[in-house]
Each structure stands twice: as structure tokens, then as C-alpha cells.
Amino acid sequence: MLLQMSPNAPTRDTPGRSTDRDEAEILARITARLGSEIVPAAQIWRELGFPSAGAARKARAKGRFPVELFRLKGRRGYFAKAQAIAQWLARIQDEPQE
């Protein structure tokens, strides 16, 4: 499931808008939906724009994953902080489309 942006989300037509509010809104949606501040990488690949879980794994292996991933002792797989995901999503909302 992709994160749905609010109707007040910034666009290219609203330059200079602070991303702090957007980041807080995105963070609230991520933590509400996934129930944690620490998110398994296997659950976030769609939100980060990857076409498949395999593409996300390949990006991680090549060091091209857009947010920092880490491992937790006693747990399988990689994890990301919900705050890092929200920051990245808020930042790319403000970037002009090519």
C-alpha cells in the first residue's frame, strides 16, 4: 500500500513551503499503519518507489537504498527508522520533476 498524500501536500507550484509539517504527517501515517518507529525493509519498498521487493534488495546490496538500513541483533533482515523514511519522502515531494 502506498502512502496517500494529503490534499495540502506541497507541489512544484508551492515553493518554499516547510517540509517539517509534511514530514510529521508522513511519520504519523507510517507509524500508525506499521505500528512502530522501526520498520522492516521488506514492508517499505513500495513507499520508497521500488517496483518489487527484489529491486529493493538489489538497491540495498549496491548501496543505493534511499534511507539508512540497519540490522537488529536477534532479528532477520534489515530495518529502517520511520523518521528517516518520512524525511526522505518529504524531501522528494519538494524536488522538481524532471
N, C-alpha and C positions, 0 to 999 in steps of 0.2 A: 504494500500500500504506500503510495506517495503521500508526502505531506501536502496538505492543501494550504495554499497561501491565503491570507485574509484579503478581503477586497481593498483594504488600506495598505497592502504591501507596496513597497516602492517600485517604481518602474524607471525606465530610462528617462521618462519625462519629469521625474521628481528628483533632480539632482540635489545634493547637499543634505538630504534627509538623514538623520542619525540612524545608524543601524542598531543602536542599543535596544530600542523598543522592539524592533523586529527580532533581534537575537533572543530577547526574553520571551517573546511569543513563541518562537520556534522551539526554544528549550522547553517551555511548558508543554507544548504538544508532544515533543519527543518523550519526555519523562512520563506524561500521562498515558501515552499509548504503549510504551515499552515498560513502564513501571520501575525504571532505575536510572541512576546517574551514570552507570557503567553499562555499555551496550555491546552485545556480541556483534562482531563484524558481519557475521552471517545474516543478521537481521537488518542491516542498514544499507546494503548495496544498492537497492532501488532508489532510496532517498538521495544517494550520492551520485546518481546518474549512470550507474553501470548497467549494461544490458542483461547481465547474468551474474550469478554468484561466481562462476568460473572466471569471468572477466575481472571481477573484484580481486579474486585470489591472485590472478596473474599480475595485476597492478601492484598488489602488496609485495609480491615476490620481486618485482622490478623496482621497488621503492617509489612508486608513483601514486600511492593511495593518498587522497587529498587531506586526510586527517591522521594524526598520530595514532598508531595502534600499539598495543602492549599485550603481554601475556600475564595471566594471573596464576600464581602457584596453586596447584591442585585442580586447575580448570583447563579444559581443552579449548583450543582455538585462540583467536585474537579478540581484543576488546578495544573500544574507543570510549572516550568521555563524551557524554551528551553535550556538555558545554562546548567542546571542540567542534562537534558536528553543527551545532547551532551557529557558532561563529563563522564557520565556513559557508553555510547556507546563506546567512545574512550578507556576507561579503560578496558572494557571487550574484545575489539579487541586484546589487548596485553596479555591477560591472556592465558596460555597454555590450550589446550583442554584436558579433562580427558579421 
